[in-house]
Amino acid sequence: MGFLSTVSLFAATLTTGLTAGLFAAFAYAVMPGLGRSDDRTLVLAMRRINESILNGWFAVCFGGALLFTLLAAVLHLGAERRSALPWIGAALLLYLVVLGVTAVVNVPLNNTLARAGDVDRVTDLAAVRQRFETTWVRGNVVRAVASTGAFGLLAWALVEVGRLPG
């Protein structure tokens, strides 16, 4: 059981870290860069990003972070492995924030952007951008901070596991 609990914790840490890196990169590079572009460029770029991100690699990281963290929590319930459980539990709570913000803020805005019409025919791209950009960016910053916190907590849980005897 020790090997499986450690592997699940490692997988949780890895997938959460990759997800945190994605959201952080959007927070400090992608969205500031797109923010300096014109309305058409931002709307079109975000549409293409939103279409292309729905792939297997993203699913493994984004969904795997939740599943592996849940598995790690369950496998660390035993008395001999319980020292890592508070860190895993706190990481799980932070990752649930990530999922909630994604479901309530970012995905609905992505869907609204996708339904806004052909960018070459939309008469008011500035209004489309205005309804999207600020709220999406704020939601993503929350996701970046929460997932980075979850990653740090899981990394510390690995340290705790490393301190266990035998």
N, C-alpha and C positions, 0 to 999 in steps of 0.2 A: 504494500500500500504506500510506503514511503516514496518509492520511485515514481509511481503514478501521480501522487500528490505534488511532488516536486516538478514533474514534467508539465502538469496542468498549470501550475503557478508560473512556470517559465513561459508557456504558451500564452497565458493571460497577459503577462508582462510584455512580451514581444508584440502581440496584436494590439494591445492598448497603446504601446509606444508608437507603433506605426500609425495608428489612428490619430494620436495626439500630434504627431509630426505633420500629418496632412492638414489638420485644422489649424495648427500653428503657422504652417507655411502660407495658408490662405490669409491668416490674420496679419502676418508681417510682410508679405511679399505680393501675393496674387491680387488681393483686393485693393491694397494701396496702389499697385500698378494700374489695375483697371480703373481705379478711381480717378486717375489722371487722364483717362481716355475719353473720347466722345461717347455720347449716349448709344449710338448704333454699335460701336465696338464693345462696350460693356454688355449690352443686352445680348448680342450675338455670341460673344465669348462665353458668358455664363450659361447660355442655352447649350452650347456645344460641350462645355465642361459637365453640365448636369446630365447630358445624354451619355457621355463617354464614361463617367465615373461608375455607372451601374454595370459593373463587371465582376467577374469571379474574385479577383484580387481584393477589390474593395469589400466584397461580401465576406471573405475570409477574415479580413482584419476587423471590420466594423461589427459584424455578427460574432466573430470568434472572440473578440474582447469580452463580450457579455457571457457567451457560453463557457469559455475557459475560466473566467473569473468565478462564475457560479460553480463550476466543477471543482475548482481549487478550494472554494469555501466549504463545499460539502466534504471534500477529502481531508480538510484540515480540522474537522470537528473532533477528531480523536484527541484524548488528553495529551498524548505525547507530541502532537503537532499543533496544539491550540495556540501557541505563542504568536504564530503568524496570522491567526484568524482576525484579530481586530483590524489589522492593516488591510487584509483582503476585504473584509466587510466594509470598511470605509471607502476603499477603491470601488467596490461594487456600487455603493450609494452615489459616488461622484459620477460613475459611468451611467447610472440611471438618469442623472441630470442631463448628460450628453444625449441620451436617447430621447428624453422628453423634449429638450430644446429642438432637436432635429425634427421630431414628429410634429411639434406644435408651431415652430417658427420657420425653420429653413426649408423643409420639404413643401409646405403649402406655398411659400414664396416662390420656390422653384417651379411649382406647378402653375402658378399664376403667370409667371414669366413665360412659360412654355405656351400658354394659351393666349398670349397678348397679340398674336397675329404675325404675319410676315413682316420682318423688320423693314423691308423696302416699301411697305404699304401702310405701316402704322403712322398716323399723322402726328402723334405726340409721344415720341420716344422718351422725351425728358420726363413726362408724367409716369411712364412705365418704369423708368429708372428710379424716379423718386419714391414710388410705392415699394420698390424692391430693395435698393442698395443699403440704406442706413439700418433698417431693421435686420436685414440678412447679416450684415457685418457685425452688428451687436450680438446677434444670436451665435454667430460663429466664434466670436471672442469668448463668449461664455463656454462654448464647446471646447475651445482650445485650452482654456484655463482648467476646466473640470477634467478633461481627459489627461492633461499633463499632470494634474494632481493625482489622478488615479494611477498613472504610470509610476510616479514617484512612490506612492504607497505600496504598489505591487513590488517595486524594486526593493523597498525596505523589507517587505515580507520575505523576499528571497534571502536577504541578509539574515533575518531571524531564523529561517530554515537552515541556513548554513551554520548557525550557532548551536543547532541541536546536536546532542551526543549521538554518535554512531551513525 
